[in-house]
Each structure stands twice: as C-alpha cells, then as structure tokens.
C-alpha cells in the first residue's frame, strides 16, 4: 500500500526575466534559477553573495560575546603552563568541537586533556563528579567547554568556587539564567550581537580557534564540516561557507583517522558531499556515543598512529553495525505495540537501549505520522525520547504537566524525559487529550515542499551540475525536491539485503531513468501497478563500472484515487497485515486496504460487500473455487453429445458413474453437473436417488430457455471479469450503479 509520509506543498513562483538572464551569467539553468528565486535569492547582490560563499565573508570572531575574555584567559593559561581540560559532548558535533579545540591549543603549545562525557554514566553537559575528579586528581586549572555548558550551573559553580575558571563555548538554547562562568561564548548570548546565530558547537569552537591563532585555520575546516552537517543546523550564512570549504578539505584530508574511517565505510573521496557526511560519517561517529565511550573518536580525529587509527575505525564501524541492529530490533518490537486507536503513541519496555530511542521514535513518526514517545524501563523509571509532527508541539503539550515527570526538556518537535513507570498511562492520556481537544488528530503529516514538476525528457547530467551550485544542502537550504507524474513504470525490482530496497525504471516522453527507493522493497508490485502514481524525488549521480548517469531518489510517493493492485498471478504474494474482504467488513474495522481473496458465487453479493466502503487500496487475488470461466457454459455440440450418450441408457447412476461419464465425454465434472441440471429443469431427464432416467417423451425445448443455463452464462461472464479483466475494469464494475 503506497501512502504518502508528507503533506505535499508545491511552490510556484516564476522568476523575472531579468533574474533569469542574471542567472545565466552565473552558468545556472532556468530550473536552478527558479529554485533560488523561490528561496528569496531574487536580486544580483543576494545571488552573488550566495554563490561566492567565500571564507573572506566569515565574521570577526571577536564579535562573539566574551570572545576577548576567553582568548585572554586561555593565553594566560598557556603562558603559565596551566593544565587545560577540554570538556565536550558525546555526539559528532561534540567530538569535532573537542578535536578542533585540542588541535588549536596544541598549535599554541598548551598542555591539555580532552574528556567527552559518557551518555549513560555522566549524562549531557558539565558533570559535577567529573569536574571534581579533574580538578582534584588531574590538577586542572582551566576548563573550556565545547558544544555544551550553558545549562551546567552546578558543576560550573563548583569549579569557579574552587578557583578554576570555566570558559563556556556553546550553541544550544539558552536557559532563563546562565551559569556564573568566567566567559560564555555563544552566538545568541543576550548581551551579544553576533551577526550569525546558527553556528554549531564546532562552529563556535572554530571561531575561538581562529581568534587564538589570529587567522582562519583552514586545516580544521574538515572537522567543522562534519560537526555542522551532523548537528543539522541552518546551512546558510557562515555555516554554508564553513561546510562548503570544509567538504573540499575533507575530500583531501590528511587525517589518518578519517582516511581509515572512510575506507572501512567504502567512501570514495570523489563522492564526498554533505549527504555522504550526513548519512555515513556522522552516524558512524554518533554510534560510538550512543552505545559506548565516545572518547576514542577524538583520538581517531586528531591522532597520528596508523595502527591505532585503523583499530578505532574498525571499532566504530562495528558499533555502527550494532547500532543499526539495535535500532531495527527496537523498531520491530515497538511497531507491534502500536495502538491504532490512539492519536499518539507512548511505548515503554524494559531492555530497550536508551542511546537509540530518539532514532527509533523518528522512524516510527515517519511511518505513523503521529507523535511517538519511546521509553526504556529500568528500576521503576521510564526514560527516553519523543518525536512529533509539525501540527503537535510536543513541548507545549507536556510542559504544563511537569508533575508527571522527574525530568523533562525539549522543543516543538522533540523532547527528552524521565518519569515513574506508574505515570506512563497518565502521560499517554495527557498527550492524547491535548491532541484531541485541539482537533489535531487529523493534522498528522509534516509538510514537504515541492520545488518544481519535472519532465524526464528535460533532465541530463548538466541539470545536476547546475543544481550543485546551490549546494551544500541542509537545513534552510534543503536539497530540491521535484514532482514526477504521468510516467510509466517499465520495471520494478527489489535490491539490497533481503530485498529491502526498490529499483524502478521509469519512462516519460521518450526518456528513461532509474529510481532508487530505500526501504520500499515490500511495495515492488504496488509501485509496478499503481495508476495515478506521483513521486517526490531528488536528483543524484550514479557511478557504476566507469559509467556516470543521472538517477532519481525517492523522497515520497502518493496515489491519486484508489490503488488497484493485481496479485492474481500464482507467484504474487498476499501483502502481510492486510485483511481480506470478509475480515475488513467484520465489526467496526476501518481498514484502508483490503484483499479480495475469494470471489463469491453471486455478483450481487460482491457488489453489496463493496457498497458504501471507502477503501484506499484493493488487492485483487480473486481466487475462484469452481472456475466455470475455464469450462464455459456448454456448447451445442456438448449438449447434443451428452443427450445422445444418456439416451442409450434407460437408467444411469450419476451418483457413482459421473466421473466415468465426464471422462468419456471429455467434459469437466463441474460443467457436466450443470448440464445435467439443465436437462432436469427442461424435463429431458428425471433424477431420483441418484439415478437419472431419460424422458423420451419430452417436448423439444431450446437450452437457452433454461434458467440454470442463463445463470451459468452470467456466472461465466462474471468469472471472466474477475479472472481476466484489468483491476480498473473490475473496480469500475464494482462501483457501477445498476440503475444507470
């Protein structure tokens, strides 16, 4: 069953002719120009600024709040030989931020240590016991936080009380009150006026490194690109510049660890782009922090030992594979716990790995188009993550009910929480009531902006080359999504492990292109047959055996009207979880999809079953118990031969010798029975106790006058429709009003 995951919204704003001419001077085609125009890049200064994205456009790091204080204190520590602790975070942004700061300090000859907190033992942000350890046992006299700190009041207050200064560099949402740190470097600081507010943690660390080194350290840009992409911050302004040049550095990186990581992940440097980082490199780094101690990542990113880098890269790859399996296992278990009657799901279970619950909640959200809270139960507590659709502000829904929680925080689309197990039902009731009271239960799907409708005949590799000038793509500069409709599916086949993915060959206007649809392998026959199919796609380059071609990547799919899927072939599988017609009609079932498994004998019975129903998908298996459409309704020659044969026998035992008679006449059993019933109706024979006697005095009558014969003719035509007609013809017959 093909169902759209998103609510499609098509943009249609044509650029002016002068802008199109201007775009041509920048070697942009009309498609790329239209996309930029629709995104507010609508005049020459904006276009030049967007396309140049030069390092010279980076802002002065000293415009950041407290940057001067932070630089002065760190330099003082270096000159005095103080021990500096770099305290990071356990995700890819925190790992790269820590690595950037480590290398910058080492360039200046600073004595430093790096510590990334463990998600499970230390939690997020400054940890009091960790601070105590480094201050009391390691002799640390200055702490520099990267990618965290603005919420670390207790630990930072302790450090400052001990005479240990803390320089905070962070980018996360600011709390109502800030900690009493020595310096707080944050692009959104209320007393600051930094021109760009959306730096990632690694971006803030890079700005501090630039100030310390009195210039732009290009060699650190590869780390900035990884962290910025991984943290999904706005890829506009400075972030666009940092990622653009960072990707160039990454393609030629001399970091042994990154080379090893890309090798184990089978990433070619020529294929490096924001998607490679976002979907391969970043998840591998994040997997380490999700499942284990994140600190080896810093050694991977900054170390010089070939063997150690190789071993860490292999370990990270192993953790990433483990993470994938853990995610899949929890996803499968959670899916089985879904209550379809509820507008939101609160799912909790013992033994779920807390490090991946956010990922699984996001996958379930995508499938269900409703808010999902996933929680691990341990020692009477439920702790986990929430993900929500655009229509439901999860923070607004739950924040007024903090009495339910032991800890709660988040924003409109995501939240984290801890609560007593006995409060789980109250949590579910609270969220569901919020949704129903506001009438949000039908608002489900997130929106998907469609930039333009495509015609396959207009596409070429040059189309992608023009669009690549709009890259890097990400938050607030999303990859263009295109609408494709009125095409043919020439081929639909599964690919990947266990046929998990789908490969289509599409044709339109004399052009043919391949399309890849991840995680859609189970819908191969649906995509092959669905009429009114519309696709939302992105464009990509496929390189195979030295051949380069344009390829479409599926973002979403929908079908206009009812989906009619033909599964009458013996090899065609009945879809799992889809009820047959009888099951769907039982009770108060509101099934969207249904399988017409077995065709009833009476056409009226089948029409009545579909009357008033509003199925979105109908799978036609159309099994027929007695296939009269294969036997026909008897020819004149067959009837004559039957009569001639039985006329020779005054009495014939049809109860025991019917099969012999069928074999002799070469007439199928089921048809022969009907023919004898017709003879009996027309008074040509009588049957008593299984013995058939010919009525030699019977008057002559035409076979067609028999009601049984007339019903058989109608049945054959009905079965022919069910067995041989197209799904569309069957559906039109089902929906036809007999009175018309």
N, C-alpha and C positions, 0 to 999 in steps of 0.2 A: 504494500500500500504506500503510494507516494504522497507524503504530506509535507507541506512547507514548514520549515522551522521558524521562518521570519515573516513579518508583515512587510511586503514589498512596497517601497515608495519610489516612484520614478521621477527623476529630476528632468525638467525640460525647459532650459533657459538658453536660448540661442545667443552666441556671442555676436558682437557688432562686426561689420565688415572691416573697419579699421583695425580691430583687435586681431582678426584672422590674418590680416596682412602683416601685422606686427609679429605674430606667432611664426609665420613663415620665415621671417628673417632670422629666427632662432632655431630654424630647422624642426619645427613642430608641425605635425599634420593637423587637419581640422578636428579630428577626434580628441587629441591631446589638448588642443587649444580650447575646445568646448568644455572639457573637464576642468581645466584651470579656471576658466571664466565662471563656471558654476560654483567654484570654491572661493570666489572672491578675488582671484588674481585677475583683475579686469582692466589694468592700465599698464603703461610702459614701466614706470618705476617699480610697481609691485612685481611685474614679470621679470625684470632684470634682477631684482633683489632675490626672488625665489630661485631663479635658475643659476645665479652666481654662487650663492651659499658658500662664501669664501671664509677662510679662517680669519682673515682681517676684520670680518664683521663680528667676531666674538667680543663680548663686553669686557670692560676692565674688571678684573676680579675684585678690585678694591671697592667697587660699588656695592658689594655684598656686605650686609650688616656684620660688624665686628671683625671683618677680614684683617684690618690693620692690627687689632689686638691679638688675633690668633697667630699671625705671622711673627709678630714681635715676641710673643711668648715661646713659640717653637724655636725660633732662632736663639733666644736666650738659653733654652734647654740644651740646644746643640753645642753652643759655646761653652756651657758649664759641664758638659759631659753627662747630663741627666739621662736617666733611663725613661724612654717614652713608650707607653702602651698604646697601640692602635686597636681600638675595640670596634669590631664590625658587626656584620649580620650574617645569618646562615643561608641567604639566598644569593643568586647570581649577582645582583646589584651590590650586595654587601661584600661578596668575595672580590669583585673587581674594584670596589671602592677601597678595600683594605690593601689590595695589591698596588693600586695607584699610590696610596699614601706611603706604603712601605718603600717603594722604589724612589719616590721623591725624597724621602728622608735619608735613604741610603746614599743618594747622589750628593746630599749635603753632609754626609759623614755622621749622621745621627745614630745613636745606639737605640735600637727599637725592637719591640716584640709585637706580634700580631696575635689577637685572640678573637675567634669567631664563636659566639655562644652556641651551645647545643640546644636545639629546639626543645628537647624533651627534659633536659636537666636544668637548663639556665633560663629558658623562655626567651621572649623577644626583648631587646633593649638592654640598658645597663642593669646588671645584676649585682646586688649588694654583696653577696658572698664572693663572687668573682673579683669584684673591686677590692674587697678586703684581702683576698689572697695575694693579688699582685702588689698591693701596697705593703702588706706586712711581710710577705715571703720573698718577693722579687725586687723590692726596693724601687718600685716605680714612683716617679715624682711628677709625671705629667701624663694625662690620659687624653687622647684625641679620638673622639667617636666619629665613625663614618657610617652613613646610612641609618643612623639611629641617634637617640639622645634627648629629643625634646620632651619625651614622656618619662625620662628617668630621674624623677625628683629625688627619690630616697637614696639611691646609690650615689648620685652626683653630690647631694648634700653631705653625705658621709665623707666623700673624698675631699671636698672643699674644707670640711671641718678638720680633716687631718692635715691640712696644708698642701694637699695635692690638687693642683689646678686641673680642670677639665675643659677642654676645647671641644665644643659640640659642632659637628657638621652634619646636617640632616636635611631632608626634603619632605618628610611626612607631615600630615595635617597637624597644625599647631593646637595644643590644648589651651584651655582658658588661661592657665597660668604656666609660665615657663620655669624650668629649674634654675637655680642660682649658680650657673656655670661661669667660668672665667670669661668665656666668649661663646656666643651662639651664632654660627654662620649658617644662614638659612635664606633661600631666595624669597620667602614670603614673610619674613620677620616683620612684625607690625611697625617697628621703628626704622625699617629699611625701605629702600625704594629701588630695588634691583629691577632692571628693565624686563627680564625674562623670569617668569615664576615657576617654570615647569621642569627644572633640572632634576635628573635622577640623583640618587645618592652618589653614584660615581661621577656625575657631572659636577656636584658641589666639591667632591674630593679633588677633582681635576682642577677646578678653579683655585683651590687652596694650593695645590701643587704648582700651578702657574705663577701664583703670587710668590711662593717661596723660591722658585727657580728663576723668577724675573723674566719669564718668557713662556711661550707655548711649547710644552714638551710633547712634540709630535709622536715620540716613541710610546707614549701612554695612550694614544687615541684608540688603539685596537681594544684595549680594556674598556675604555669609555663606551665604545660602540656596543660591546657585548652587554654591559650592565644596563645601558639606556634602553636597548631593544628588549632585554629580558624584563625590565620593570614596567614596560608598557606605558611610558609617559608620553606626553604630546610630542610627536615628531615634527615640530615646527620650530622656527626661530633657531636658537643656539643648538638645540638638540638635533635638528636636521643637519646643521653644519658638522657637529661633532660626529654623528653617525656616518654621514657621507664620507668624510675623510678617514674616520676610524675603520670603515669597511675596506677602504683602499689599503690601509696599513695592515689590516688583518689578512688580506689576500697575500701579503708578502711578509707575514710576521716571522720574526727570528726567535720567537719564544718557543723553546723546546717543548714545553708542556702543551701549548696549543697545537703545535705540529703533531704531537703524539695523539692528542685528543681527536683531531680531525682525521688522522689516519685510522684509528680504531672505529670511527664513525663513518668511514668511507666518504669523506667530504673532499672534493677536489677544490683547490684554491680558486680555479677559474669559475667555479659555481657559487662562490661566496656572495651572499647578499643578505638583506635583512631577514628573509624567510629562512635561510639556512641557519642563521644565528637564533632566530626565534623558535624554530621548530626542532632544531637538532642540538646546537651547542648549549644554549641556555637550559633546556630541560635536563641535559646530562649533568650540568653543574648543580642545578636545583635538586636533582635526585639525591645527591650526596647529603645536602642539608635536610632533605625530607626524611631520610631513612637512617642517617648516621652522623658521625662527627664531620663538620664541614671544613675543618682546618686544613686538611691535605690539599684543598683547592688552591689555597694561597701558595703553597709550595709548587703546585703544578704551574700556576700562572707566573711565578717570579723566579723559580729555581733554575739552576744551570746543570744539574746532574741528569745525564741522559737516561740512565737506568732507573733512577727514582721517578723521573717524569713518565717513563713508559709504564712502570708499575702502577702509578697513581691513575694514569689514563685508563688502564685496563680495569682497575678497581671502580672507577667512576662509571665506565661502560657497564660493568656488572651490576652496579647499583641502579643504573637507569633501566636495565632489563628487569631487575627485580621490582623496581617501582611500577613498570608497565603491568607486570603480572598482578601485583598487589592491587593496583587500580582496577584491573579487569575483574578480579575476584570480588572486590567490594561492590563494584558496579552491578555485577550479576546478582549478588545477594540483595542489594538494595532494591533492584528492579522487581524482585519477587515480593518485596514488602509493600509495594505501592498500593495505596487505597484510591482507586479511580473516582470514588465518590467525593473526594476532598479537593478543594481548590489549591491546596499547598500540602507538601509532604514533610513530615518531621519523622525521620528514620534514625533509630538508635540500636546499637548492637554491641555486645562485648567482643573484643578481639579485633576490631577494625583499627587499622594503623592510622593514628591521628595525623601523621605527616602528609597524607594524600587525600584527606576528606574534602578539601576545597576543590581539588581536581575532579573528584567523582561527583560532587554536588554540581559542578559546572556542566559535566556531561549529562547528568540527569535533567538539569534545567533545559539544556538544548533539546533533549528528547521529549520532555513533557510540556515545555512552555509554561511552567508554573514554578513558584518559589520552592526551593528544596533546602532543608536543613539536615545535615548528616552529622551524627554524633557517635563517638566511641564511649562505651560504658566501662568504667573501671572504679572499683572501690566506692560504689554508690553515687558516683558522679558521672554526668554525661558532658563531654567536651568535644567541640567540633566547629564546623563552618556552615555558613548559609550563603546561598547564591539566589539572586532574584531577578525577575523580568523587569523591564523598564516601567511597567504600569504599577508595580508594587514596590514602594520604598520600604525595604526591609528594616532599615534603621528607624524610620518614623513609626513603623508598625509595632516594633518591640521596645523601643527606648522608654516609653511611658510605663512599662511594666517591669522595671528593674527588680521588683521584689521576687520575680521568678528566678533571677539569675544570681550566681555568685560572682560572675564577671561577664561583662558584655561590652562590645565596641564594634564599630563598623561605619558603613555609609550606605547610600541608597541601594547599591547593587550587591553588596557583600557584607558579611558580619562574622565575628567570632564570638563564641560564648561558652560558658561553663555553668551548669545547673545541677541540682539534685535530681536523681532519677525519678523521684516521686512527682516532680514538676513537669515531666515530659508531656503528659496529657493536657495540662494547663497551657503549656507553650503551644501545642498544636491547636487547641481551641481558640487561643488568643489570636494567632496568626490567621486562622481560617475565618474567624468572626470579623477581623479587620477587613479582609478581602471581600467577604460577602456583604458587609454593612456598607461598604463604599461602592458596591456593584462592580468590582474589579475582576470577578471570576471569569469573565469572557474576554478580558483585555490582554490575555496572556502573552502573545508573541512580541519579541523585540523587533525593532524595525530594521530593515535592510534597504539602504539607499542604492537604487539602480541608476548608474550614470548615463547609460545610453543603450539603445537597442542595436544589436549587431546584425549585419548580413554577412554570412560566411564568405561570400564572393569578394568582399571588400578587405578581407584580412590577409596579412602577409607578415613576414619577419620584420619588415620595415615598420609595421604598426607597433610592434613591441619595442623596437628601438626608439621610436618617438615617445612612447609612454614611459620608457625607462628614464627619460629626462625629468620626470616628475618624482622619481624615487629619491631617497628611500621612503618606503611606505610604512605607515603605522598609525598610531592614534592621532586623530585630527588631520592626517594626510593619508587616508586609507587607500589601499590598492583599488583601482577602478573595478567596478562590478558591472557586467553587461547582461542585458536581456536577450535571450535567443528563443525564437518561436517559429512556427511554420516550417519545420525541418523534418527530415526523415531519419529514423534510426536504422542504419543499414546493418549494424552488428551490435550485439550486447553480450559481453562475456565477463566472467569473473577472473580475478587475478589476485596474487598475493597469497599469503599463508591461509589455508582453509577457505580460499575463495572469498576473503573478507572484503575485497575492493572490486570496483567495477570499471570496465573499459568499454566505451561506446565509440562507434564510428558514425558520425553524423554527416548528412548531405543536405545542401541547400543551394539552389541556383547554380548548379554545376560544380560547386566546390565541396570538398570533403575534408573533415578534420577529426582527429581523435579527441576524446574527452575522458578524463580520469575522475572517478567519483569515489573518494575514500569512504570506507565503512558502509558501502551501499551494495555489496555483493549479493546479499539476500534478495535484492529487488531487481535482479537481472531481467526476469521475464516481465516485470511490471514496466520497466523502462523500455523494453523492446516493443511493447504493445500499446502503451497508454496513448490514446488520442487526446489532442488538446494539451500536450505536454509543453511546459515552458520551463526554461532553465535560467538560473542566475549563475554567471560564470566569470572567472578571471582568465587572463591570458598568461601563458608561460612558454618557456622554451624547452623542448625535449631534445636531448642529445643521446643518440644511440648508434653504436657501431660507426662512428665517424659522421653520422648524418644529423643535421640540425633541422628541426621543424617546429612550427607553432603548434601548441597544444592547449586545449581548454581544460580548466579545472572547475569542477562543480562546487558552487557555494550553497545553492539551494535549488529545489525543484518543486513545481506545483502542477496540478492538472485542472484545467478549466472544464467543469462538468463532472459527470460520473466516470470513474475509471472502470473500464470493462476489460478484464484480463482473461484470456483464453488458456485454460490449463487442461484441455480435453485430451491432449496427447498423453500416451501411457507414461512417458518419461517425465512429464510435468509434475512438479511437486505441489501438494496442497499446502498453502502457507501456514506456518505454525501460529497458533493462538487465534486464528480467525474462525469464528463459529460457522457451522453450516446453517442453512436457512431455518430449519426447524429449531435449532438451538437459539438462533437470534430472535426468533419470534416468541420464545418462551418468556413468561414473566414480564418484567419491566425492562428487559435488555434494551440498551440504546446503542447497539453495535453500529459502527460506521462501515465496517467491512463485513461481507458475508460470502460464503461459498455455496453456490448452487450445486450441491453434491450429487443428488439423485433426482431425476426428473419424474414427477408424479404422473400417473396414467392420464389424469384428466387435465386438459389445458386450463379449464376454469379454476381448478384448484391451485395451479401455479400462479395464475394471474391474481387470484384473491390473496395469495401469500404476499405478493409484492405491492398490493394496493395500499396506498397510504404510507408506505415506507419511504425513507429518505436516506438510503444507503449511499455512501461516498464511493465505495468500491464493491464491485461484484466480480467474483472469480467463478468462471463457468467450467466446472468439471463435467456436469451433465451426464452422469452415469445413467444408463437405461437398462433396466432389468430384462425386459423382453423386447429385443430390438426388431420390431416389425418393419422399421425403415430399411433393414437389410433384406428382409424376406419379401417385401412388397405386400399387396393385398390380394394376390392371386390373379393369374391371367386366365383368359377364356379357355386356353388350351389346358391349363392345370385343372380347372374345374371340370372340363369335359373328360379328362383322363381319370379323375377321381370318380366321377359318376359311372363311367364305363367299367371301372375296376370293381366297384362295390356292387354294381348291378348284377355281376356274375355270381354274387354270394347272397343267398336269401337272408342269411344272418351273419353278422361279422362282430367279433368280440373286440370292441375298440378299447376296452379296459386293459387287455393283456397283449393285443397284437397291433397296437397303434404304431409302435416304433418300426415293426416289420413293414407295415403299410407305407410309412414315411420313407423308409429306405427304398422300397420298391418304386414308389412314385417320384423319388428324388425331390420331395417337398419337405422343408424344415418342419419339425414337430409342431412348433407354436403356430405356424400358418395352417398346417393341416387341421389342427383342432378348430381354428376359426372357420375353416371351410366347411367342416362337418357341422358346426353350429349353424352356419348359414343354411346348409341343406335342411337341417332340422327345422329352422324357422320357416322355410319356404315349403315345408311339409313333403320334401323329397325323401326324407328318411324319418324314422322314429327311433328313439333310443330308450331302452328300459333295462335297468340292472346291468348297464354296461354293454348291452348287446344292441347293435344297430341293424335295423331292418329297412330295406328299400321299399318305398311306397310306389309300386309300379303303376298305380292308377292316378298318380299325382298329376295335376294340371300343369301345363307349361308356364313358367314364370321367369322373368329376367332376374339374374343375380343382383343387379343394381337396385332392385326393389327391396332388398333385404336391409333392415335397419342395422343389423350386425355388420353387414358389408359396408354400409355407409359410414358407420362409426369407425370401422377398420381403415377405410380410406382416409378419414380425417385424422386418425391416430398416426398413420404412416406419414402424412404431411407434417403433422406436429412434431413427430420424432425427427424427421429430416431437418426441420428448422433447428431443433435443439442440438443435433449432431453435426450438421454440415454448414449451417449459416454462420455469418460473422457475428462476433459479440454485439456489434452495433445493431445488426438486424434483429437479433434476439431481444435486445433491450428495447428497441422501438416497438416490437410486437408486445412485449410485456406491458409497456406504458400506454399502448394504444387504447383509446376509448371505443368499445364495441359499438356504441351508439352512433359513432361518426360515420 
